[in-house]
Amino acid sequence: MDAITLLRMDHERVLEMLDRLEHAPTVADEPPENVLQARKKLVTEIVVAESGHEAIEEQYFWPMVRAEVPDGEALAGHAVDQESAAKQLLDAMDKAGPHQSDLDEMVRRLVDEGRKHIGYEQDEVWPRVRSAISEQRLEEVGEKMAQAKPKAPTRPHPETPSSAGVQKTMGKAAAAVDHIRDSVTGRGKD
């Protein structure tokens, strides 16, 4: 599978979750406990999906864009800046309780910023990648991303630098710890 197809599948999944999250009852609506717990579970699903997605992009996709696409440094730099801000937000959301009063605002920001970021990648970056990089190269990078995805972090780790080298070393260590923590706590297994 080529890199853009893999990323598009991730985007479709995240957009579907963002739609569900946007229409879920809020803390301010004072829904029953089970509804707030279901919304928090959805937040966790988004955190897990986005953490892995961003990690494999930082390891493989953005380095390719920087090196092989005209003006790739600017394209990747803008996207990574958006992703760094999203990691801060996702980290706060992951740590938030289902009753936390500012969770509603965090959800609104995530929905707005997530759609904007996905739009940037799909509308601005991907057409330029497709015109500059061969299908064979996109397949090669896509295979590496697919292999890395199951071992990717399940938490945002906003303190970890976004460079490919750091993600391939420190990111792998953080991911291993994430997977152990998830196994012990049962996080994401419902």
C-alpha positions as CSV (number, residue, x, y, z in Angstrom):
1,M,0.0,0.0,0.0
2,D,1.4,3.4,-0.9
3,A,2.0,6.0,1.8
4,I,-0.8,8.3,0.8
5,T,-3.3,5.5,0.7
6,L,-2.3,4.4,4.2
7,L,-2.5,8.0,5.5
8,R,-5.9,8.5,3.8
9,M,-7.3,5.4,5.5
10,D,-6.1,6.9,8.9
11,H,-7.7,10.3,8.0
12,E,-11.0,8.7,7.1
13,R,-11.0,6.8,10.5
14,V,-10.1,10.0,12.4
15,L,-12.7,12.1,10.6
16,E,-15.4,9.6,11.5
17,M,-14.3,9.7,15.1
18,L,-14.2,13.5,15.1
19,D,-17.8,13.5,13.7
20,R,-19.0,11.2,16.5
21,L,-17.1,13.3,19.1
22,E,-18.6,16.6,17.8
23,H,-22.1,15.2,18.1
24,A,-21.7,13.5,21.5
25,P,-23.3,15.1,24.5
26,T,-21.0,17.5,26.4
27,V,-20.1,17.9,30.1
28,A,-22.3,21.0,30.0
29,D,-25.3,19.0,28.8
30,E,-25.1,17.0,32.1
31,P,-25.7,13.6,30.5
32,P,-25.8,10.3,32.4
33,E,-22.5,8.9,33.6
34,N,-22.3,6.1,31.0
35,V,-22.6,8.8,28.2
36,L,-19.6,10.7,29.6
37,Q,-17.6,7.5,30.0
38,A,-18.4,6.6,26.4
39,R,-17.3,10.0,25.2
40,K,-14.0,9.7,27.2
41,K,-13.5,6.2,25.6
42,L,-13.9,7.9,22.2
43,V,-11.3,10.6,23.2
44,T,-8.9,7.8,24.1
45,E,-9.5,6.1,20.7
46,I,-8.7,9.3,18.9
47,V,-5.6,9.8,21.1
48,V,-4.3,6.3,20.3
49,A,-5.1,6.7,16.5
50,E,-3.5,10.1,16.2
51,S,-0.5,9.2,18.3
52,G,0.4,6.3,16.0
53,H,-0.4,8.2,12.8
54,E,1.7,11.2,13.7
55,A,4.6,9.0,14.8
56,I,4.8,7.1,11.5
57,E,4.5,10.4,9.5
58,E,7.4,11.9,11.5
59,Q,9.5,8.8,11.0
60,Y,8.9,8.2,7.3
61,F,6.5,10.5,5.4
62,W,7.8,14.0,6.4
63,P,11.5,13.1,5.9
64,M,10.6,12.0,2.3
65,V,8.6,15.2,1.7
66,R,11.4,17.3,3.0
67,A,14.0,15.6,0.8
68,E,12.1,14.8,-2.4
69,V,9.3,17.4,-2.9
70,P,10.0,20.9,-4.1
71,D,9.4,23.3,-1.2
72,G,9.1,20.1,0.9
73,E,10.8,21.7,3.9
74,A,8.1,24.4,4.2
75,L,5.2,21.9,3.6
76,A,6.5,19.5,6.2
77,G,7.4,22.2,8.6
78,H,3.9,23.7,8.6
79,A,2.4,20.2,9.1
80,V,4.7,19.3,11.9
81,D,4.0,22.6,13.6
82,Q,0.3,21.7,13.5
83,E,1.0,18.2,14.7
84,S,3.1,19.5,17.6
85,A,0.3,21.7,18.8
86,A,-2.1,18.8,18.4
87,K,0.1,16.6,20.6
88,Q,-0.2,19.2,23.4
89,L,-4.0,19.1,23.1
90,L,-4.2,15.3,22.8
91,D,-2.0,14.9,25.9
92,A,-4.3,17.2,27.9
93,M,-7.4,15.4,26.6
94,D,-5.9,12.0,27.4
95,K,-5.2,13.1,31.0
96,A,-8.6,14.8,31.4
97,G,-11.4,13.1,33.3
98,P,-14.8,12.6,31.7
99,H,-16.3,15.3,34.0
100,Q,-13.6,17.9,33.5
101,S,-15.2,21.2,32.8
102,D,-12.7,22.3,30.1
103,L,-13.0,19.0,28.2
104,D,-15.8,20.4,26.0
105,E,-13.5,23.2,24.8
106,M,-10.7,20.8,24.2
107,V,-13.0,18.6,22.1
108,R,-14.2,21.6,20.1
109,R,-10.6,22.7,19.4
110,L,-9.6,19.1,18.4
111,V,-12.4,18.8,16.0
112,D,-11.7,22.2,14.4
113,E,-7.9,21.8,14.3
114,G,-8.0,18.2,13.3
115,R,-10.2,18.9,10.2
116,K,-8.0,21.9,9.3
117,H,-4.8,19.8,9.5
118,I,-6.3,16.9,7.5
119,G,-7.4,19.4,4.9
120,Y,-4.0,20.9,4.7
121,E,-2.3,17.5,4.2
122,Q,-4.9,16.2,1.6
123,D,-5.4,19.5,-0.3
124,E,-1.9,21.1,-0.2
125,V,0.7,18.4,0.5
126,W,-0.5,15.2,-1.1
127,P,-1.0,16.6,-4.7
128,R,2.5,17.9,-4.6
129,V,3.8,14.6,-3.3
130,R,2.0,12.7,-6.0
131,S,3.5,15.0,-8.7
132,A,7.1,14.8,-7.3
133,I,7.5,11.2,-6.1
134,S,7.2,8.0,-8.0
135,E,4.5,5.4,-7.2
136,Q,7.3,2.9,-6.4
137,R,8.8,5.2,-3.9
138,L,5.4,5.9,-2.3
139,E,4.9,2.1,-2.1
140,E,8.3,1.7,-0.4
141,V,7.6,4.3,2.2
142,G,4.0,3.1,2.7
143,E,5.3,-0.4,3.5
144,K,7.7,1.0,6.1
145,M,4.9,3.0,7.6
146,A,2.6,0.0,7.7
147,Q,5.3,-2.1,9.4
148,A,6.0,0.6,12.0
149,K,2.3,1.3,12.8
150,P,1.6,-1.6,15.2
151,K,4.7,-0.6,17.2
152,A,3.9,3.1,17.2
153,P,3.2,5.1,20.4
154,T,-0.3,5.1,21.7
155,R,0.1,8.4,23.5
156,P,1.1,11.8,22.1
157,H,4.5,12.5,23.9
158,P,4.6,16.2,23.2
159,E,8.0,16.5,24.8
160,T,9.6,14.2,22.2
161,P,11.1,16.1,19.3
162,S,9.5,15.4,15.9
163,S,12.6,14.6,13.9
164,A,12.8,11.2,12.2
165,G,15.9,10.1,14.0
166,V,14.5,10.9,17.4
167,Q,11.2,9.2,16.6
168,K,13.0,6.1,15.4
169,T,15.0,5.9,18.7
170,M,13.3,7.6,21.6
171,G,9.9,7.2,19.9
172,K,10.3,3.5,19.8
173,A,11.2,3.4,23.5
174,A,8.2,5.6,24.3
175,A,6.0,3.3,22.2
176,A,7.3,0.2,24.1
177,V,6.4,1.8,27.4
178,D,3.0,2.9,26.0
179,H,2.2,-0.7,25.0
180,I,3.2,-2.1,28.4
181,R,1.1,0.5,30.2
182,D,-1.8,-0.2,27.9
183,S,-1.5,-3.9,28.6
184,V,-1.4,-3.5,32.3
185,T,-4.2,-1.0,32.5
186,G,-6.4,-2.4,29.7
187,R,-6.5,1.0,28.0
188,G,-8.0,0.8,24.5
189,K,-9.2,-2.8,24.9
190,D,-12.9,-2.2,25.2
